[in-house]
Amino acid sequence: MKIPKTNNDTKPGTTVQRFWNVITNDGEDSAEITMYGDVCESQPRDFWTGEKLEGQYITPEGFAEDLATIKGKSKITIKLNSCGGDLYTGIAIHNALKGLTGHKTVIVEGIAASAASVIACAGDDVQVYPGSLVMIHGVAGLFFDYMTLGDLKKAVKAFDADERAVAEIYKAKTGIEVETLRNMMTNETWMTGSQAIEKGFADTLLGSGNEPKMQMSADKRVMMVAGVRHDVHAFRNIPGNIPIFNETDAASVTAGNKNKTEVTNMTEKELREQYPDIVASIEKTAADNARTEATAAERARLKGIESIEAQIGDKRLVQNAKYGDTPCDAAQLALAAMQAQSKLGSAFLQKMEADSSASGADEVAGKPNGGNADDGDETAAVVANAVKAYQKTKGGKA
């Protein structure tokens, strides 16, 4: 269960996109609530644009108003498939459901993990399939600022109080002592449907005919449960027997996993209409992958330019390569720099040639010995006299 510090406040006047569904059966004393997706304080927004992110989220926005429409119903069914999320939102939804006077049946159609397990405990009768998963773990938080020792001590006290509060909710459902539950939370305890019943987190074991299908990505960051994509990268003790899947296989999983349907002959429109959750999951994964690859490529491009920046004399050329109208990589920058240098050299030579022509130097003829008279005979005479002088010193003839 996370205690995030986010900036996902809903702006006044905006319409909240709800990822739960409350159905009131006309003429009947019953109602149904479907909760699929992440438990969030509010619908997440894109960090850069501020736009709401598409996906499945369970938020408290407008939830109280919806519950008010069914508060008089005597039979309420809650269908749950969530890996949890925000702790305080999970507790708030749990308390809101507990406040309903009707008999509440919670069906774990896939997974009830983290804060979703807190929501499940609001049920008078929690029903699970043999293949359903229930998980409890300790609270966790993400800090975005510098912390003093005093700040950390306060955080530890707050975490301890939050974890004890959750353990008390679990105790009310299971009868297990708080300290035992806290040890289970510390160890991140995963339970199958049968194990959840044994420990008191669930009450009724459903037949195996409609069991949820579960698949795990190879990197263990994504789990597909009953057609819903869950981000599970923060979990540390996920069961190792969940089959591995490829993202492209997700299109063959139906929204409720009650029937296997071949989708290869469907048009895009039909696929979007019949399996919007699956399409949204695939598109989100593709967008996330594309964003990650684009970011990595841009970082590599800038790093490459910086590695040769010192050798490029023209700083304007470097700046344009990084952030200009025609950005390029290091190889293209090096080529552009060579071309620019070549143009400068060519212009220099052309200017020298023009200056030489203008001076008339081309018309001056060259002369041997730098224009001096031929002194070859004089040099020969000097050598002959030196030889004669040497021979006299040796007694020879001149």
The 8 nearest C-alpha neighbors of each residue, nearest first, counted from 0:
[[1, 138, 113, 86, 114, 84, 85, 139],
 [0, 2, 139, 85, 140, 84, 86, 3],
 [1, 3, 140, 85, 86, 139, 0, 4],
 [4, 2, 1, 5, 140, 141, 85, 142],
 [3, 5, 2, 6, 141, 142, 143, 140],
 [6, 4, 7, 3, 8, 40, 43, 41],
 [5, 7, 8, 4, 44, 43, 46, 9],
 [6, 8, 43, 5, 41, 44, 9, 42],
 [9, 7, 6, 10, 41, 5, 42, 40],
 [10, 8, 7, 11, 41, 13, 15, 42],
 [9, 11, 13, 8, 12, 14, 7, 15],
 [12, 10, 13, 9, 14, 8, 15, 60],
 [11, 13, 10, 14, 9, 15, 8, 60],
 [14, 12, 11, 10, 15, 9, 16, 51],
 [15, 13, 16, 12, 11, 9, 10, 17],
 [14, 16, 17, 13, 60, 42, 61, 9],
 [15, 17, 14, 18, 42, 56, 51, 60],
 [18, 16, 19, 15, 57, 56, 58, 20],
 [19, 17, 56, 55, 57, 16, 20, 35],
 [18, 20, 34, 33, 17, 57, 35, 21],
 [19, 21, 33, 32, 22, 18, 34, 17],
 [20, 22, 32, 31, 23, 33, 65, 19],
 [23, 21, 31, 30, 24, 32, 20, 33],
 [22, 24, 30, 25, 21, 31, 29, 69],
 [23, 25, 27, 30, 29, 26, 22, 28],
 [26, 24, 27, 23, 28, 29, 30, 22],
 [25, 27, 24, 28, 29, 23, 30, 72],
 [28, 26, 24, 25, 29, 23, 30, 72],
 [27, 29, 72, 73, 74, 26, 30, 24],
 [30, 28, 74, 72, 27, 75, 24, 73],
 [31, 29, 23, 75, 22, 24, 76, 74],
 [30, 32, 76, 22, 75, 21, 77, 23],
 [33, 31, 21, 77, 20, 76, 78, 22],
 [32, 34, 78, 20, 19, 77, 79, 35],
 [35, 33, 19, 79, 78, 80, 57, 32],
 [34, 36, 80, 81, 79, 33, 55, 19],
 [37, 35, 55, 56, 81, 57, 80, 38],
 [36, 38, 56, 83, 57, 84, 81, 39],
 [37, 39, 57, 84, 83, 85, 56, 58],
 [40, 38, 58, 41, 85, 57, 84, 37],
 [39, 41, 58, 88, 85, 59, 42, 38],
 [42, 40, 39, 58, 7, 43, 8, 60],
 [41, 43, 51, 39, 56, 44, 7, 58],
 [44, 42, 7, 52, 51, 41, 45, 39],
 [45, 43, 51, 50, 52, 49, 7, 46],
 [44, 46, 49, 50, 48, 47, 52, 51],
 [47, 45, 49, 48, 44, 50, 6, 43],
 [48, 46, 45, 49, 50, 44, 51, 52],
 [49, 47, 50, 45, 46, 44, 51, 52],
 [48, 50, 45, 44, 46, 47, 51, 7],
 [51, 49, 44, 45, 48, 52, 46, 47],
 [52, 50, 44, 43, 45, 53, 42, 49],
 [53, 51, 44, 43, 45, 50, 54, 42],
 [52, 54, 51, 55, 279, 283, 43, 42],
 [53, 55, 52, 56, 279, 280, 36, 283],
 [54, 56, 36, 18, 37, 35, 57, 53],
 [55, 57, 37, 36, 18, 38, 58, 39],
 [56, 58, 38, 37, 18, 39, 36, 19],
 [57, 59, 39, 41, 60, 40, 38, 56],
 [60, 58, 62, 61, 88, 40, 92, 57],
 [61, 59, 62, 58, 41, 15, 63, 17],
 [60, 62, 64, 63, 59, 65, 15, 17],
 [63, 61, 59, 65, 64, 60, 66, 58],
 [64, 62, 66, 65, 61, 67, 59, 95],
 [65, 63, 67, 61, 62, 66, 68, 60],
 [64, 66, 62, 67, 63, 68, 61, 21],
 [67, 65, 63, 68, 69, 64, 70, 62],
 [66, 68, 64, 70, 65, 69, 63, 71],
 [67, 69, 66, 65, 70, 64, 71, 23],
 [70, 68, 72, 71, 66, 67, 30, 23],
 [71, 69, 67, 99, 72, 68, 66, 100],
 [70, 72, 69, 73, 101, 100, 68, 99],
 [73, 71, 28, 29, 69, 70, 74, 101],
 [72, 74, 101, 102, 28, 29, 71, 75],
 [75, 73, 29, 102, 101, 72, 103, 30],
 [74, 76, 103, 30, 31, 29, 102, 104],
 [77, 75, 31, 104, 103, 105, 32, 30],
 [76, 78, 105, 32, 33, 31, 104, 106],
 [79, 77, 33, 106, 105, 34, 32, 107],
 [78, 80, 107, 34, 108, 35, 106, 33],
 [81, 79, 35, 109, 110, 108, 111, 107],
 [82, 80, 36, 111, 83, 35, 110, 115],
 [83, 81, 112, 111, 113, 115, 37, 110],
 [84, 82, 114, 115, 113, 38, 81, 112],
 [83, 85, 38, 0, 1, 114, 37, 39],
 [84, 86, 1, 39, 88, 38, 2, 87],
 [87, 85, 89, 0, 88, 114, 1, 2],
 [86, 88, 90, 89, 85, 91, 2, 40],
 [87, 89, 91, 90, 86, 85, 40, 92],
 [88, 90, 114, 86, 92, 87, 91, 118],
 [89, 91, 93, 87, 88, 92, 94, 86],
 [90, 92, 88, 94, 93, 89, 87, 95],
 [91, 93, 95, 89, 94, 90, 96, 88],
 [94, 92, 118, 90, 96, 121, 91, 95],
 [93, 95, 97, 91, 96, 92, 90, 98],
 [96, 94, 92, 98, 97, 93, 91, 99],
 [95, 97, 98, 93, 94, 99, 121, 92],
 [98, 96, 94, 121, 99, 95, 93, 122],
 [97, 99, 95, 96, 94, 100, 70, 93],
 [100, 98, 97, 96, 70, 101, 95, 71],
 [99, 101, 98, 102, 70, 73, 71, 97],
 [102, 100, 73, 74, 99, 72, 103, 75],
 [103, 101, 74, 73, 75, 123, 104, 100],
 [102, 104, 75, 122, 123, 76, 101, 74],
 [103, 105, 76, 124, 122, 125, 77, 123],
 [106, 104, 77, 125, 122, 78, 126, 76],
 [105, 107, 126, 78, 108, 125, 127, 79],
 [108, 106, 79, 127, 109, 110, 80, 78],
 [109, 107, 80, 106, 79, 78, 211, 110],
 [108, 110, 80, 131, 211, 107, 224, 225],
 [109, 111, 132, 80, 81, 131, 133, 112],
 [112, 110, 133, 116, 115, 81, 82, 80],
 [113, 111, 134, 82, 116, 115, 133, 83],
 [112, 114, 83, 0, 135, 115, 116, 134],
 [115, 113, 83, 89, 117, 0, 116, 86],
 [116, 114, 83, 111, 118, 112, 117, 113],
 [115, 117, 111, 119, 112, 114, 118, 113],
 [118, 116, 114, 115, 120, 119, 89, 93],
 [119, 117, 93, 115, 116, 120, 121, 89],
 [120, 118, 116, 121, 117, 122, 115, 105],
 [119, 121, 122, 117, 118, 172, 116, 169],
 [122, 120, 97, 119, 93, 118, 96, 123],
 [123, 121, 103, 124, 105, 120, 104, 125],
 [122, 124, 103, 104, 102, 125, 121, 105],
 [123, 125, 104, 122, 202, 105, 126, 103],
 [126, 124, 105, 201, 202, 122, 104, 106],
 [125, 127, 203, 106, 204, 202, 105, 201],
 [128, 126, 107, 204, 192, 131, 205, 106],
 [127, 129, 205, 131, 130, 192, 204, 210],
 [130, 128, 192, 131, 193, 191, 207, 127],
 [129, 131, 128, 210, 192, 191, 132, 211],
 [132, 130, 128, 192, 109, 129, 191, 110],
 [131, 133, 110, 191, 190, 192, 111, 130],
 [132, 134, 111, 190, 112, 110, 189, 191],
 [135, 133, 112, 189, 188, 113, 190, 111],
 [134, 136, 113, 184, 188, 187, 112, 116],
 [184, 137, 135, 187, 185, 113, 188, 138],
 [138, 136, 184, 185, 162, 139, 0, 187],
 [137, 139, 0, 1, 162, 158, 136, 140],
 [140, 138, 1, 0, 2, 137, 141, 158],
 [139, 141, 2, 1, 3, 142, 138, 4],
 [140, 142, 3, 143, 139, 4, 2, 1],
 [143, 141, 144, 140, 4, 145, 3, 146],
 [142, 144, 141, 145, 4, 146, 3, 5],
 [145, 143, 142, 146, 141, 147, 150, 4],
 [144, 146, 147, 143, 142, 150, 151, 148],
 [145, 147, 150, 144, 151, 148, 149, 142],
 [148, 146, 150, 149, 151, 145, 152, 144],
 [147, 149, 151, 150, 152, 146, 153, 154],
 [148, 150, 152, 147, 151, 153, 146, 154],
 [151, 149, 147, 153, 148, 152, 146, 154],
 [150, 152, 154, 148, 153, 149, 155, 147],
 [153, 151, 155, 149, 154, 150, 148, 156],
 [154, 152, 156, 150, 151, 155, 157, 149],
 [153, 155, 151, 157, 152, 156, 158, 150],
 [156, 154, 158, 152, 157, 153, 159, 151],
 [157, 155, 159, 153, 154, 158, 160, 152],
 [158, 156, 154, 160, 159, 155, 161, 153],
 [159, 157, 155, 161, 160, 156, 154, 162],
 [158, 160, 156, 162, 157, 161, 155, 163],
 [161, 159, 163, 157, 158, 162, 164, 156],
 [162, 160, 158, 164, 163, 159, 157, 165],
 [161, 163, 165, 159, 164, 160, 138, 158],
 [162, 164, 166, 160, 165, 161, 159, 167],
 [165, 163, 161, 167, 162, 166, 160, 168],
 [164, 166, 168, 162, 167, 163, 161, 169],
 [165, 167, 163, 169, 168, 164, 177, 180],
 [166, 168, 170, 164, 165, 169, 163, 171],
 [169, 167, 165, 171, 166, 170, 164, 172],
 [168, 170, 166, 172, 167, 171, 173, 165],
 [171, 169, 174, 167, 173, 175, 172, 168],
 [170, 172, 168, 169, 174, 173, 167, 175],
 [171, 173, 169, 170, 120, 174, 200, 168],
 [172, 174, 199, 170, 175, 200, 171, 169],
 [173, 175, 170, 171, 172, 176, 199, 169],
 [176, 174, 170, 173, 177, 180, 179, 169],
 [177, 175, 179, 178, 170, 180, 174, 166],
 [176, 178, 180, 179, 166, 181, 167, 170],
 [179, 177, 181, 180, 176, 182, 166, 175],
 [180, 178, 182, 181, 176, 177, 183, 175],
 [179, 181, 183, 177, 178, 182, 166, 184],
 [180, 182, 184, 178, 183, 179, 177, 185],
 [183, 181, 185, 179, 184, 180, 178, 186],
 [182, 184, 180, 186, 181, 185, 188, 187],
 [136, 185, 183, 137, 181, 187, 182, 186],
 [184, 186, 182, 137, 183, 187, 136, 181],
 [185, 187, 183, 184, 188, 182, 136, 137],
 [188, 186, 136, 184, 185, 135, 183, 236],
 [187, 189, 135, 183, 134, 186, 184, 136],
 [188, 190, 134, 133, 187, 135, 132, 191],
 [191, 189, 133, 194, 195, 132, 134, 192],
 [190, 192, 132, 194, 193, 131, 195, 130],
 [191, 193, 129, 131, 195, 127, 128, 194],
 [192, 194, 196, 195, 191, 129, 197, 204],
 [195, 193, 197, 191, 190, 196, 192, 198],
 [194, 196, 200, 192, 198, 201, 190, 193],
 [195, 197, 201, 199, 193, 194, 198, 202],
 [198, 196, 194, 195, 199, 193, 200, 201],
 [199, 197, 195, 196, 200, 194, 173, 201],
 [198, 200, 173, 196, 201, 197, 195, 202],
 [199, 201, 195, 173, 198, 196, 172, 202],
 [202, 200, 196, 125, 195, 199, 126, 203],
 [201, 203, 125, 196, 124, 126, 199, 204],
 [204, 202, 126, 201, 205, 125, 127, 124],
 [205, 203, 127, 128, 126, 206, 129, 192],
 [204, 206, 128, 127, 203, 207, 126, 129],
 [207, 205, 208, 128, 204, 209, 129, 210],
 [206, 208, 210, 209, 128, 129, 205, 130],
 [207, 209, 206, 210, 257, 205, 128, 211],
 [210, 208, 207, 257, 211, 206, 256, 128],
 [209, 211, 207, 128, 208, 130, 212, 129],
 [212, 210, 225, 109, 256, 213, 108, 209],
 [211, 213, 225, 224, 256, 210, 214, 226],
 [214, 212, 224, 223, 211, 225, 241, 215],
 [213, 215, 242, 223, 243, 244, 222, 241],
 [214, 216, 222, 243, 244, 242, 221, 219],
 [215, 217, 219, 244, 221, 243, 218, 222],
 [216, 218, 219, 243, 215, 244, 245, 220],
 [217, 219, 220, 216, 221, 215, 232, 243],
 [220, 218, 216, 217, 221, 215, 232, 231],
 [219, 221, 232, 231, 218, 230, 216, 222],
 [222, 220, 230, 216, 231, 229, 219, 215],
 [221, 223, 215, 229, 214, 228, 224, 216],
 [222, 224, 228, 214, 227, 213, 226, 229],
 [223, 225, 213, 227, 226, 109, 212, 222],
 [226, 224, 211, 256, 212, 255, 227, 109],
 [225, 227, 254, 252, 224, 253, 223, 277],
 [228, 226, 224, 223, 225, 229, 276, 277],
 [227, 229, 223, 222, 280, 224, 226, 221],
 [230, 228, 222, 221, 231, 223, 227, 82],
 [229, 231, 221, 232, 220, 222, 228, 82],
 [232, 230, 220, 233, 221, 234, 229, 222],
 [231, 233, 220, 234, 230, 219, 221, 235],
 [234, 232, 231, 235, 220, 230, 236, 1],
 [235, 233, 232, 231, 236, 237, 187, 220],
 [236, 234, 237, 233, 187, 232, 231, 186],
 [235, 237, 234, 187, 238, 188, 189, 186],
 [236, 238, 235, 239, 234, 189, 219, 241],
 [239, 237, 240, 236, 241, 189, 190, 235],
 [238, 240, 241, 237, 242, 236, 215, 219],
 [239, 241, 238, 242, 237, 243, 215, 214],
 [240, 242, 239, 214, 215, 238, 243, 213],
 [243, 241, 214, 215, 240, 244, 213, 239],
 [244, 242, 215, 216, 214, 217, 241, 245],
 [245, 243, 216, 214, 215, 248, 246, 242],
 [246, 244, 248, 247, 216, 243, 249, 217],
 [245, 247, 248, 249, 244, 281, 216, 284],
 [248, 246, 245, 249, 250, 281, 244, 251],
 [247, 249, 245, 246, 250, 251, 244, 252],
 [248, 250, 251, 247, 252, 246, 277, 281],
 [251, 249, 248, 252, 277, 247, 278, 262],
 [250, 252, 249, 248, 253, 262, 261, 260],
 [253, 251, 226, 249, 250, 256, 254, 259],
 [252, 254, 256, 226, 255, 251, 259, 274],
 [255, 253, 226, 256, 274, 225, 252, 276],
 [256, 254, 257, 225, 253, 226, 211, 258],
 [255, 257, 253, 225, 258, 254, 211, 252],
 [258, 256, 255, 209, 259, 253, 211, 210],
 [259, 257, 256, 260, 253, 255, 252, 209],
 [260, 258, 253, 261, 256, 252, 257, 251],
 [259, 261, 262, 258, 251, 253, 252, 263],
 [260, 262, 263, 251, 259, 264, 265, 250],
 [261, 263, 265, 264, 260, 251, 250, 270],
 [262, 264, 265, 261, 266, 251, 250, 260],
 [265, 263, 262, 266, 261, 267, 270, 269],
 [266, 264, 262, 263, 269, 270, 267, 268],
 [265, 267, 269, 268, 270, 264, 263, 262],
 [266, 268, 270, 269, 271, 265, 272, 278],
 [267, 269, 271, 266, 270, 272, 265, 273],
 [270, 268, 272, 266, 271, 267, 265, 273],
 [269, 271, 267, 273, 268, 272, 274, 265],
 [272, 270, 275, 268, 269, 274, 273, 278],
 [271, 273, 269, 270, 274, 275, 268, 267],
 [274, 272, 270, 271, 269, 275, 254, 268],
 [273, 275, 271, 277, 276, 270, 272, 254],
 [274, 276, 271, 278, 277, 272, 279, 273],
 [277, 275, 279, 278, 274, 280, 227, 254],
 [276, 278, 280, 279, 274, 275, 250, 281],
 [279, 277, 275, 281, 280, 276, 282, 271],
 [278, 280, 276, 282, 277, 281, 283, 275],
 [279, 281, 277, 283, 278, 282, 228, 276],
 [282, 280, 284, 278, 283, 279, 285, 277],
 [283, 281, 285, 279, 284, 280, 286, 278],
 [282, 284, 286, 280, 285, 281, 279, 287],
 [283, 285, 287, 281, 282, 286, 288, 280],
 [286, 284, 282, 288, 283, 287, 289, 281],
 [287, 285, 289, 283, 288, 284, 290, 282],
 [288, 286, 284, 290, 285, 289, 283, 291],
 [289, 287, 291, 285, 290, 286, 284, 292],
 [290, 288, 286, 292, 291, 287, 293, 285],
 [291, 289, 287, 293, 288, 292, 286, 294],
 [290, 292, 288, 294, 289, 293, 287, 295],
 [291, 293, 295, 289, 294, 290, 296, 288],
 [294, 292, 296, 290, 295, 291, 289, 297],
 [293, 295, 297, 291, 292, 296, 290, 298],
 [294, 296, 292, 298, 293, 297, 299, 291],
 [297, 295, 293, 299, 294, 298, 292, 300],
 [298, 296, 300, 294, 299, 295, 293, 301],
 [297, 299, 295, 301, 300, 296, 302, 294],
 [298, 300, 302, 296, 297, 301, 303, 295],
 [301, 299, 297, 303, 328, 298, 302, 296],
 [302, 300, 304, 298, 303, 299, 305, 297],
 [303, 301, 299, 305, 304, 300, 298, 306],
 [302, 304, 306, 300, 329, 301, 305, 299],
 [305, 303, 329, 301, 306, 302, 307, 308],
 [304, 306, 308, 302, 303, 307, 301, 309],
 [305, 307, 303, 304, 308, 302, 309, 329],
 [308, 306, 305, 310, 309, 304, 311, 303],
 [307, 309, 305, 311, 310, 306, 304, 317],
 [310, 308, 307, 311, 312, 306, 305, 314],
 [311, 309, 308, 307, 312, 306, 333, 313],
 [312, 310, 308, 309, 313, 336, 307, 314],
 [313, 311, 314, 310, 309, 336, 308, 316],
 [312, 314, 316, 315, 311, 317, 336, 318],
 [315, 313, 317, 316, 312, 318, 311, 308],
 [316, 314, 318, 317, 313, 319, 320, 312],
 [315, 317, 319, 314, 313, 318, 320, 336],
 [318, 316, 314, 320, 315, 319, 321, 308],
 [319, 317, 315, 321, 320, 316, 322, 314],
 [318, 320, 323, 316, 322, 321, 317, 315],
 [321, 319, 326, 327, 317, 318, 323, 322],
 [322, 320, 318, 319, 326, 323, 317, 301],
 [321, 323, 319, 326, 320, 318, 324, 325],
 [324, 322, 319, 325, 326, 320, 321, 318],
 [323, 325, 326, 322, 319, 320, 321, 327],
 [324, 326, 323, 327, 320, 319, 322, 321],
 [327, 325, 320, 323, 321, 322, 324, 319],
 [326, 328, 320, 331, 332, 325, 329, 321],
 [327, 329, 300, 331, 330, 332, 304, 303],
 [328, 330, 304, 332, 303, 331, 333, 327],
 [331, 329, 333, 332, 328, 334, 327, 304],
 [330, 332, 334, 328, 333, 329, 327, 335],
 [331, 333, 329, 335, 330, 334, 336, 328],
 [334, 332, 336, 330, 335, 331, 329, 337],
 [335, 333, 337, 331, 336, 332, 338, 330],
 [334, 336, 332, 338, 333, 337, 331, 339],
 [335, 337, 333, 339, 334, 338, 332, 340],
 [338, 336, 340, 334, 339, 335, 341, 333],
 [339, 337, 341, 335, 340, 336, 334, 342],
 [338, 340, 336, 342, 337, 341, 335, 343],
 [341, 339, 337, 343, 342, 338, 336, 344],
 [342, 340, 338, 344, 343, 339, 337, 345],
 [341, 343, 345, 339, 340, 344, 346, 338],
 [342, 344, 340, 346, 341, 345, 347, 339],
 [345, 343, 347, 341, 346, 342, 340, 348],
 [344, 346, 342, 348, 347, 343, 341, 349],
 [345, 347, 349, 343, 344, 348, 342, 350],
 [346, 348, 344, 350, 345, 349, 343, 351],
 [349, 347, 351, 345, 350, 346, 352, 344],
 [348, 350, 346, 352, 347, 351, 353, 345],
 [349, 351, 353, 347, 348, 352, 354, 346],
 [352, 350, 348, 354, 353, 349, 355, 347],
 [353, 351, 355, 349, 350, 354, 348, 356],
 [352, 354, 350, 356, 351, 355, 349, 357],
 [355, 353, 351, 357, 352, 356, 350, 358],
 [356, 354, 352, 358, 357, 353, 360, 351],
 [357, 355, 353, 354, 358, 359, 352, 361],
 [356, 358, 354, 355, 359, 353, 360, 352],
 [359, 357, 355, 360, 356, 354, 361, 353],
 [360, 358, 361, 356, 357, 362, 355, 363],
 [361, 359, 362, 358, 363, 355, 356, 357],
 [360, 362, 359, 363, 356, 355, 364, 358],
 [361, 363, 360, 359, 364, 356, 358, 365],
 [364, 362, 360, 361, 365, 359, 366, 358],
 [365, 363, 362, 366, 361, 360, 367, 370],
 [364, 366, 363, 367, 369, 370, 362, 368],
 [367, 365, 370, 369, 368, 364, 371, 363],
 [368, 366, 369, 370, 365, 371, 373, 372],
 [369, 367, 371, 370, 366, 372, 373, 374],
 [368, 370, 367, 371, 366, 365, 372, 373],
 [371, 369, 366, 368, 367, 372, 365, 373],
 [370, 372, 368, 369, 373, 367, 366, 374],
 [373, 371, 374, 370, 368, 367, 369, 375],
 [372, 374, 375, 371, 368, 376, 367, 377],
 [375, 373, 377, 376, 372, 378, 371, 379],
 [374, 376, 378, 377, 373, 379, 380, 372],
 [377, 375, 379, 378, 374, 380, 373, 381],
 [376, 378, 380, 374, 379, 375, 381, 373],
 [377, 379, 375, 381, 376, 380, 374, 382],
 [380, 378, 376, 382, 377, 381, 383, 375],
 [381, 379, 383, 377, 382, 378, 384, 376],
 [380, 382, 378, 384, 379, 383, 385, 377],
 [381, 383, 385, 379, 380, 384, 386, 378],
 [384, 382, 380, 386, 385, 381, 379, 387],
 [385, 383, 387, 381, 386, 382, 380, 388],
 [384, 386, 382, 388, 383, 387, 381, 389],
 [385, 387, 383, 389, 384, 388, 390, 382],
 [388, 386, 390, 384, 389, 397, 385, 391],
 [389, 387, 385, 391, 386, 390, 384, 392],
 [388, 390, 386, 387, 392, 391, 385, 393],
 [389, 391, 395, 393, 387, 392, 388, 394],
 [392, 390, 394, 393, 388, 389, 395, 387],
 [391, 393, 389, 390, 394, 388, 395, 387],
 [394, 392, 390, 391, 395, 389, 396, 388],
 [395, 393, 391, 392, 390, 396, 397, 389],
 [394, 396, 390, 391, 393, 397, 392, 389],
 [397, 395, 390, 391, 394, 387, 393, 392],
 [396, 387, 395, 390, 391, 388, 386, 394]]
